[in-house]
Amino acid sequence: MGALSVATIRRSAKWWLGILLSVLCLVLALRGVALADVLVALARTDYGLVAVAVVTVVLTGIAKTARWRLLFHPNQAQLRFEGLFGALMIGQMFNLAIPARLGELVRAYTVGATEGVSKSLALGTIVVEKLFDMLMTLFCLLLLFLLIYLPSWVWELGFSLAIGTGAVLVVALAMTYQRDRILQGVAALLRLLPPLAGRQFYLQIESALKGLEVLRHVQASLGIWGWSLLIWVLAVTTNYVVFLAMRMALPLSAALFLLVVLQIGGAVPSSPGKVGVFQYLCVLVLSLFSVERSIALGCSLVLYLVVFLLPLLLGTFFLSRSSMAFHALKSGGAVVVPGEDVR
């Protein structure tokens, strides 16, 4: 009961910290900005180009789905692309609505329910996906160091990112190449539990470790790198097209820098939808390129709608289509999709 209370207090404290940080960031983003100037910037926006940016967001989601499917190598052909895409959108929707990274768990549960794969395996593939995202973020940050001048706080951020990414990479590779030894140790520890419970835990851990196996396959890993590169190119394109829509003459390096900062900033506790933090980071980055604060804030609002509104709508759409209702998510019961084979 005490442990439960501590966990509840921690979640509550993190939630309130996120709210406080979001309010603070929103105040900083609005500081010194005239609402009339923001409205003028929004009125001058080319919404035809905004529509193009929306298309790039859709293409990014498709590319992410293709990469995730490859992470199930060598059994990726058994998974429906639509099922994976829907699970991805539902996960993103939950990440936006509930600022606790629960979307990844929901995504694993959804694909397990709709595609008949192990939920532990799905979680393992998501871990590898996040590792590749971290490596791409680090690579792009190093590229920025060569292209443009960056303030000292970015260097400190890059150093921290390099340490964190290196640690995750070492652990992931160790768990991949020492899988048998790890499972032997797990089996020894689980002998302390009742046989049935110990067997269930063992199978879940074994399945999760299988999600890391793709790291041992060179061809599949190269494919994942290719999709990761395409995802980042599309995301940079989204930022750049929004810049053009806002009539901002900025280099591609600005779009890349904004993407890197937003990617890293996504780990910061915030309110639902990352309101405040997203806007402040946009204003902060664009100010380094001599963009007026009113235009930068207007750009942050347009980019926010482009990047976040679509996943919310698509996630809601796929959740409504799915036979998995909210009570199934809470109870953890088995879900059967009508008309689908149960594997």
C-alpha distance (Angstrom), angle and dihedral (degrees) to the residues before:
residue distance angle dihedral
M1 . . .
G2 3.81 . .
A3 3.82 92.1 .
L4 3.78 89.8 49.8
S5 3.78 90.8 51.3
V6 3.81 91.4 50.1
A7 3.81 91.3 49.8
T8 3.80 90.8 48.6
I9 3.80 91.6 49.0
R10 3.81 90.9 49.9
R11 3.81 92.8 50.6
S12 3.79 90.6 47.1
A13 3.81 91.8 47.9
K14 3.81 91.5 49.2
W15 3.81 90.7 48.8
W16 3.80 93.1 50.9
L17 3.81 90.6 44.4
G18 3.79 88.7 54.3
I19 3.79 91.8 49.7
L20 3.80 91.5 48.2
L21 3.79 92.8 48.0
S22 3.81 91.8 47.8
V23 3.81 91.9 51.1
L24 3.80 90.8 48.0
C25 3.82 92.0 49.1
L26 3.80 91.2 47.3
V27 3.80 90.5 52.4
L28 3.81 90.4 49.9
A29 3.81 91.4 47.9
L30 3.81 91.7 51.1
R31 3.79 95.2 43.5
G32 3.81 112.1 119.5
V33 3.83 92.9 0.0
A34 3.80 121.8 127.1
L35 3.80 113.0 -142.8
A36 3.82 90.5 -142.4
D37 3.82 90.5 58.5
V38 3.80 91.1 50.7
L39 3.82 90.6 51.0
V40 3.81 90.2 50.5
A41 3.81 90.3 51.9
L42 3.81 90.8 49.5
A43 3.81 91.0 47.9
R44 3.81 90.5 54.2
T45 3.81 92.1 51.3
D46 3.81 117.9 119.9
Y47 3.80 100.6 -130.0
G48 3.79 91.2 -172.6
L49 3.80 87.2 68.0
V50 3.80 89.1 44.5
A51 3.81 86.9 59.3
V52 3.82 88.4 52.4
A53 3.81 88.6 52.7
V54 3.80 89.2 52.9
V55 3.81 88.8 54.6
T56 3.81 90.2 53.5
V57 3.82 89.2 52.4
V58 3.81 89.7 53.8
L59 3.80 90.4 48.8
T60 3.80 89.5 49.4
G61 3.81 90.1 54.6
I62 3.81 90.2 49.7
A63 3.81 91.2 49.6
K64 3.82 90.9 48.7
T65 3.79 89.5 51.6
A66 3.81 91.9 50.3
R67 3.80 90.3 50.5
W68 3.80 92.6 47.5
R69 3.78 90.5 50.1
L70 3.81 90.2 53.9
L71 3.80 89.5 52.5
F72 3.83 87.5 69.2
H73 3.84 88.5 64.3
P74 3.01 127.3 -176.3
N75 3.83 93.4 21.8
Q76 3.81 98.2 43.2
A77 3.81 93.1 114.0
Q78 3.82 89.4 67.6
L79 3.82 92.3 62.4
R80 3.80 123.4 85.0
F81 3.78 114.2 -124.8
E82 3.80 90.9 -141.7
G83 3.79 91.8 53.3
L84 3.79 92.3 51.7
F85 3.81 92.6 45.0
G86 3.80 91.3 50.5
A87 3.81 92.3 48.5
L88 3.80 90.2 49.0
M89 3.81 92.4 51.8
I90 3.80 92.2 46.3
G91 3.80 89.9 50.9
Q92 3.80 92.0 50.0
M93 3.79 90.2 48.6
F94 3.81 91.4 54.1
N95 3.81 91.5 46.1
L96 3.79 88.9 56.2
A97 3.79 96.2 42.6
I98 3.83 96.5 42.5
P99 3.82 113.9 36.7
A100 3.81 96.5 -150.8
R101 3.83 102.2 87.6
L102 3.79 88.5 -107.4
G103 3.78 88.2 137.4
E104 3.80 91.4 81.6
L105 3.80 91.1 56.0
V106 3.79 90.5 46.1
R107 3.81 90.2 49.1
A108 3.82 91.5 51.9
Y109 3.81 91.1 47.3
T110 3.80 92.1 47.5
V111 3.79 96.2 50.6
G112 3.78 89.5 44.1
A113 3.79 90.7 53.1
T114 3.81 97.7 42.7
E115 3.81 101.2 34.5
G116 3.79 100.5 33.4
V117 3.82 95.8 -123.5
S118 3.77 126.8 135.4
K119 3.79 111.8 -85.3
S120 3.81 89.3 -143.8
L121 3.80 89.3 54.2
A122 3.80 90.1 50.1
L123 3.81 90.2 51.7
G124 3.80 89.3 51.2
T125 3.81 91.1 54.3
I126 3.81 90.3 48.9
V127 3.81 89.7 54.0
V128 3.82 89.7 54.5
E129 3.81 89.8 46.3
K130 3.81 90.8 54.7
L131 3.80 90.1 47.7
F132 3.81 91.2 56.0
D133 3.81 90.0 47.4
M134 3.80 89.9 52.8
L135 3.80 91.3 49.1
M136 3.82 91.2 48.9
T137 3.81 90.6 49.1
L138 3.80 90.6 51.6
F139 3.81 92.0 46.3
C140 3.81 92.2 50.6
L141 3.79 91.3 47.1
L142 3.80 90.1 53.2
L143 3.80 88.8 49.0
L144 3.81 90.2 52.5
F145 3.79 90.7 52.5
L146 3.81 87.3 60.3
L147 3.81 95.7 44.4
I148 3.79 107.2 42.7
Y149 3.78 142.9 12.5
L150 3.79 111.7 -93.2
P151 3.81 127.5 -166.4
S152 3.79 121.5 -111.1
W153 3.81 94.3 -102.2
V154 3.81 89.0 62.7
W155 3.81 90.4 53.9
E156 3.79 89.7 52.4
L157 3.79 89.9 47.6
G158 3.79 90.7 50.3
F159 3.80 92.2 50.2
S160 3.80 91.7 52.1
L161 3.81 90.8 46.4
A162 3.81 91.4 50.9
I163 3.81 91.9 52.2
G164 3.81 92.9 47.0
T165 3.79 94.2 45.5
G166 3.80 92.2 47.0
A167 3.80 91.2 51.3
V168 3.81 93.2 49.6
L169 3.82 91.4 46.4
V170 3.81 93.1 51.1
V171 3.81 92.2 48.3
A172 3.83 92.6 46.5
L173 3.81 93.0 49.5
A174 3.80 91.7 45.6
M175 3.81 91.2 51.4
T176 3.80 89.8 47.4
Y177 3.79 100.0 48.5
Q178 3.81 96.1 33.8
R179 3.78 94.3 44.6
D180 3.82 96.2 125.4
R181 3.81 93.5 50.2
I182 3.78 91.2 47.4
L183 3.79 91.6 51.1
Q184 3.80 90.5 48.9
G185 3.80 89.9 54.1
V186 3.80 91.3 46.1
A187 3.80 91.0 50.4
A188 3.80 90.4 52.3
L189 3.81 92.4 50.9
L190 3.79 93.7 45.4
R191 3.80 91.5 57.8
L192 3.80 85.0 81.2
L193 3.83 88.8 67.1
P194 3.82 128.3 71.4
P195 3.84 108.9 -79.7
L196 3.81 96.5 -111.2
A197 3.80 94.8 47.3
G198 3.80 91.5 43.6
R199 3.80 91.2 51.5
Q200 3.81 92.2 50.4
F201 3.81 92.4 50.0
Y202 3.80 90.8 47.6
L203 3.80 93.0 52.3
Q204 3.81 91.5 48.8
I205 3.81 92.7 50.7
E206 3.81 91.5 44.8
S207 3.80 90.4 50.9
A208 3.82 92.2 48.2
L209 3.81 91.1 51.6
K210 3.80 89.3 51.6
G211 3.80 86.9 62.2
L212 3.82 87.2 66.5
E213 3.80 94.2 51.1
V214 3.81 92.6 92.6
L215 3.82 87.5 75.1
R216 3.81 88.4 70.5
H217 3.81 94.3 56.8
V218 3.80 112.3 81.5
Q219 3.81 97.4 -163.2
A220 3.79 93.8 48.6
S221 3.82 91.3 45.4
L222 3.81 90.6 52.2
G223 3.79 88.6 51.5
I224 3.80 90.5 51.5
W225 3.80 90.0 50.2
G226 3.79 89.2 51.4
W227 3.78 93.5 51.2
S228 3.82 90.9 44.4
L229 3.80 90.2 54.0
L230 3.80 90.9 49.5
I231 3.81 91.0 48.9
W232 3.78 91.4 54.2
V233 3.80 93.1 44.8
L234 3.80 89.5 53.2
A235 3.81 92.2 46.5
V236 3.81 91.3 50.5
T237 3.79 88.4 48.0
T238 3.81 89.8 54.0
N239 3.80 91.2 55.1
Y240 3.80 92.7 44.8
V241 3.81 94.2 49.1
V242 3.82 89.8 50.7
F243 3.82 87.7 51.4
L244 3.79 88.9 54.0
A245 3.80 91.0 46.1
M246 3.82 89.0 54.2
R247 3.84 88.8 48.3
M248 3.81 92.0 -116.2
A249 3.81 114.7 151.9
L250 3.80 99.1 -147.8
P251 3.81 131.4 147.4
L252 3.79 123.8 -110.7
S253 3.80 87.9 -107.9
A254 3.83 88.3 68.1
A255 3.81 90.6 54.9
L256 3.81 90.4 48.3
F257 3.80 92.9 46.8
L258 3.80 91.5 50.4
L259 3.80 90.6 50.3
V260 3.81 92.4 51.2
V261 3.81 93.2 48.7
L262 3.81 92.6 46.9
Q263 3.80 90.3 47.3
I264 3.80 92.3 53.4
G265 3.81 92.2 39.1
G266 3.78 89.6 57.7
A267 3.81 88.2 77.3
V268 3.80 91.7 61.1
P269 3.84 115.5 101.3
S270 3.80 109.3 -105.8
S271 3.76 145.3 156.0
P272 3.82 121.8 -80.6
G273 3.79 109.9 -64.4
K274 3.82 92.0 17.5
V275 3.80 88.8 -96.0
G276 3.79 111.2 176.9
V277 3.79 97.8 13.2
F278 3.82 92.1 63.9
Q279 3.81 93.0 48.2
Y280 3.79 94.7 46.4
L281 3.81 93.6 49.0
C282 3.81 90.2 50.8
V283 3.81 92.1 50.1
L284 3.82 91.1 45.0
V285 3.81 94.1 51.8
L286 3.80 96.5 41.7
S287 3.81 91.2 48.9
L288 3.81 87.2 63.7
F289 3.81 86.8 62.2
S290 3.82 92.7 50.7
V291 3.82 95.1 -105.4
E292 3.81 114.8 156.9
R293 3.80 111.9 -107.3
S294 3.81 93.4 -123.1
I295 3.81 91.7 53.7
A296 3.80 91.1 43.0
L297 3.80 90.9 52.4
G298 3.81 91.0 47.6
C299 3.81 89.1 50.4
S300 3.80 90.5 50.6
L301 3.81 90.5 53.6
V302 3.81 93.7 49.7
L303 3.81 92.9 44.5
Y304 3.81 90.4 47.2
L305 3.80 91.7 55.9
V306 3.80 92.2 45.0
V307 3.81 95.0 49.1
F308 3.81 101.9 36.1
L309 3.80 108.7 27.0
L310 3.80 95.5 62.5
P311 3.84 96.2 52.7
L312 3.81 88.8 48.0
L313 3.80 91.9 52.7
L314 3.80 94.9 42.0
G315 3.79 92.3 44.5
T316 3.79 90.6 51.9
F317 3.80 90.5 47.0
F318 3.82 94.9 51.4
L319 3.79 92.3 43.1
S320 3.80 90.5 53.1
R321 3.80 90.4 49.5
S322 3.75 93.8 48.8
S323 3.78 120.5 88.1
M324 3.78 87.3 -136.6
A325 3.81 105.9 101.8
F326 3.77 127.9 -170.5
H327 3.79 92.6 -96.8
A328 3.81 88.9 58.1
L329 3.79 90.1 53.7
K330 3.81 90.3 52.6
S331 3.78 97.1 43.9
G332 3.80 96.2 40.4
G333 3.77 89.9 -137.2
A334 3.77 123.6 159.9
V335 3.75 115.9 -87.2
V336 3.78 125.5 -153.7
V337 3.76 119.8 -164.1
P338 3.81 111.0 -139.3
G339 3.77 112.4 -113.5
E340 3.83 93.8 15.1
D341 3.79 126.4 112.2
V342 3.78 113.5 -111.8
R343 3.79 108.4 -127.3
